[in-house]
Each structure stands twice: as structure tokens, then as C-alpha cells.
Amino acid sequence: MWLVIFIYVFSSLFCLPLFSQVAIETKSGERLICVVDSTGIDKIFLTKLQDNSKITFEKTSIKNVKPLRVKIINSNGFEYNGTLKKYNDSSLVLSTQDFGELTINRKDIISMDLKNDFEKTGYPMLGIAVLTPGGINLILGYHFTSVGLRFQAGYLPLPFGKMWGLQGNLLYNFQKSESFENNISISFGQLNIPIEKGYSVWEGTVWENADWTYGAICYDLNTSGFFLEVGLSVGEGYFTNPQFLLQLGYVYRFID
């Protein structure tokens, strides 16, 4: 039972959903725009959009697979940007950053433009999160093709003191799409938090500042802006090793 749960969670986090139209780059340098027909254990079966011919690749021969981004304008004048996950004769499913998955009727579509993201090198991110390292944290970062940098600075005034912290992350991206991204990272940071030292008859509860300077291994995911980061840190200061790190918040990725 636990093995089934583990496989389900692992596949949900680390396996890309099957997108319908993709740009494929092989290790030999070939670039193709294709429709994914099906995937096997070691092969992927495709239809080339250029001439509708069938083609099969060994997964080990593929350097990069990116879902094609599409811009759709419907009959009401609304514009949607996302990645095309699947389609049929009557509708299509679009994965978007702002609205999640949308099902759009083909009869409501005025225009649809595909975008090849092979030339797109990166995008900035901006957000806010709570908990480590500084209580309420401002997040700034930039993602390149497969690596990125993220910085967090936080401050939280409390009745019995103040919490503050700084953290920097060197990111490696597992996968990203219009609405989803997850990374692992090496991070370094420092936090300061007031803790209860004891009780004095004259002064009541006595508080002191606890420092923690650390390095950590972290995992984060961003789904439609919702941001979660968990990590395990070791360092020096008031606390014992290891210490758990946690952030929850909203981070917007400036993809367009």
C-alpha cells in the first residue's frame, strides 16, 4: 500500500504531464514540432506537424522536450496564454498559469497562435511567503534554462522581539510548464528568532534572540503561483542539527 502511495506521489511531482503539442530537441541537434501520440517505457511516438508523418524516438536520444505555448483569443475578446495539453474536434484543454486548466470550445476560438519556446532563455519571479527564514519574506529570483537563483529576505515584529532572516538558493529545475514548476536547491541563510529563556519574578517571561546560520538542501514547487518550499538545514548557532525549513506563499513567474 505504501509503495503504491509513494509511486503516485513521486510520479505526480517528478513526471511531466503528457502535453499534446511539443517542441523536441534531440542530442544530435535536430529540432521538431510534433504531436505526442503515446509514450512507452523507453520510446516516444510522435506525429510531425510539418508533414503529418509518424516518427519514433528513443527517450535516451532526446535532449529536451518543451510543451508549446499557445495564445488563444475567444469570441468574447478574452486572451488566454498557456500550454496545450490535449484536444479533439470539439474542444481543447489549455494549462495556464493564472487560471489552471481550461477547457475551451473550438467554436468559440477566433485565433490561436503557437509559440516555440526554444529561444526563451529565462524569466524573473517575485513573491511573498511566510515562515522561514524571516517570518514574512519577500522573494526575488530569476530562472535560466535549467538553473536559477532566488533570494529571500524577511522581517516580522513580535510583542516580545523581532524575527528576521536572509536566504539564497541555487536552483536546479526538474520540470516547468505554464502553470507548474519544481526545483531542488542548495541554500545558505541566517535567521534570528526570539525564544523564551526563562521566567523572572521581577520581569516575568524573559526572551532572548536565537541565531541560526545554515546551509540546506531544499525542494520547492510552484503551481499556478502557490509556492511551497521544504528543506533540511545544518549549521551553527542556538539550535541543534538538523533543522526543518518551511515556506508557504505566492510567487508569480513572469513567463510572458
N, C-alpha and C positions, 0 to 999 in steps of 0.2 A: 504494500500500500504506500509506504513512504517513498519507495523507488518511483512509483508512478507519479506521485506528487512532485518529486524532485525533477523528473524528466519534463513534466508540464511547466513548472516554473522556469527551469533552465531554458527550454525552448521558447517560452514567452519573452524572456529577457534578451537572449543572445542570438536568436534566429530572426532574420528579416522576414516580414510578411511577404507573400508572393504578390508582387506587383505585375500588372498586365503588360505595360509597355516600358521597356528598359533600354538604356544605352550600355553596351558591353564593350569593354576593352580587354583584349587578350594579351598574354605575356609577349607575344610576337609583335605587338603594336597595332593589330587590326582593331578597328572601331566599327560597331554595327548598331543600328537601331532595330530592335526586334520586339515581337510579342512572345511572352513566355507561354508555351503550350503546357508543359509539365516539367517536373524535376524528379530525378532519381537519386539514388544514393551517391553516385559518382558522376552523373551526367545531367545536363540541362538541355531540354528540347525547345527549339525556337522556330519562329517564322519571321523571316526578314521582311521589314516593311517596304524596302525598296522594290522587291520583285515578287513578294509572297512565297519565296522558296523556303523549303524546310532545311534546317541546319541543326546539328547536334554538337555540343562541346563537352569535353571532359572538364569537370569542375577545376581540376588542377591546372588547366591551361588558361584559366580566366584570371586576369589581374584585378579587374574592377567591374562591378555591376551597380548601376545607378538607375533608380526609377525616374522616368521622365516627368518633369514638371509641366503642368498644363494650365493655361489661363482660359477660363470659360466665362462668357457673358450670356446671361439668360434673357428671356423676353421682357422681364421687368427692369432690365438695366443693371442688375447686380453682377458684380465681378467676383469670381472665385479662383484662387490660386492654390494648387495642390498637386498631388501625385495620383495618377490614375491606377487604381488597384484592380478593377475588373469592369467589364462592360458586356452588354448584349445588344440586341436590335432595338430595345425599347428604353434602356436606361444605362447609366454608368455610375460607378462608386468612386468618389474622389476623397482622398485623405488630405485634410487641410490642417494647418497649424492653429487657426483661430476657431474653427467650428467642428473639429474632429472629422468623422466620416460622414459624407453627404451622399445621398442618392439623388441623382438629377435625371429627370426625364429628357430623352433626346429631343422630343418635340418642342421643349422649352428653350433649347440652346440656339442662340443666334450665331455665336462664333466660338471656336475652340482652337487655341494655338499651343503647339508643343514647344517646349524649351529643352535644349540639350545642355545639361549642367556640367559637361566635361571641362568646360573652360572656367567654371566658377571655382575660385580658389579658397574662399573663406567668408566668414560673416561674424559680426560682433554680437555680443549678448549683454543684456542689462536686466537686473532684477533685485529682489529683496527677499530675505529669508530670516527665519528666527532660529534660536538655539545657538550652537557653537558656530564660530568662536566667540562672538561678542554680544549675544542676546538678540539684537536686531541688526542685521547685516546687509550692507549694500554690496551687490555683486556686479563686477565688471569682468568681461572676458572677450577673447577672440578665438574663433576656431578656424584652423587652416584645413588642409585636405584630410588629414588623419590625426593630427595633433593639435593641441590648443593650450592656451594659458587662461587662467581665471584667478581673480583676486577678490578677497572679501575683507571688509573692514566693518566692525560692529561696535555699538555702544548702547548700554541700557542703564539709565539711572534707577536706583532702587532706594527704598526708605532707609536701608542700613548700609548703603555703599553704592558702588557702581561696578558694572561688568563691562569689560571691553576686550577686544581681540582682533587679531590680524591673521590671515591665512592666504597662502598662494598655492595653486595647483598646476602641475604639469600634466596635461590630459592626453590620453590615447583613446581614440574613438573606436568602439566596436561596430556601431552602425548608426546611421541617421537617415531620416526621411523628412518630409514636410512637417510632420506632426510628432515625431519621436526621435529621441537621441539617447544613447547611453555610453558612458565612458568609465575607464578606470584611470586613476591618477596617483601620482606621488605628491604629497603635500607637506608643507612646512608652515608652522604657525606658532602663535603665542596667545594665551588668553589669561585674563585676570578676573577672578570672581570672588566676591565677599562670602566668607563662610563663618559659621558660628564657632567661636573659640571657646566660650565658656559662659559662666554666669557670675556676676559680681553683685553682692548685696547692695553696694553703693551705686553701681552703674547699670544694673540689670544685665541683659544679654550683651556680651562683648563679641564684636565681629572683627575679623582680620582679613586681609587680602591674600588670596592664594594664587600664586603664579604657576603657569604650566607652559614650558617651551617644548615643542614636539615635532616629530616627523611622523607621517602616517601614510597608509595605503587606503585609498577611498574608492568607492563606486558611486556613480550618480546616474540618475535618469531624468529626462525631461519629456513629458508627454503633454502636448498641447499647452505648454507653458508651466504646468505643475512641475515643481522641482523637488527632488529628494536626493540627499547625499548621506551616505553612511560610511564610516571609516573606523579604523583601529589605529591608535596612536601609541607611540612610546616616546618618552622624553625625560625631562628632569624638572624638578620643582616640588610643589607641595604634594602632588598625588602620586600614587603607586602605578607601576606599569602592569598591563596596558590600560588605556582609557578609551572609551567609546565616544565617537563623534557623530553628531546628527544635525542635519539641516533640513528644514521644510520651508518652501516658499514658492514664489513665482518668478521665472526667468524668461524673458522674451528674447527670441533669436531673430535678428534682422536678416532674414533669408532673402527677401525680395530686394 
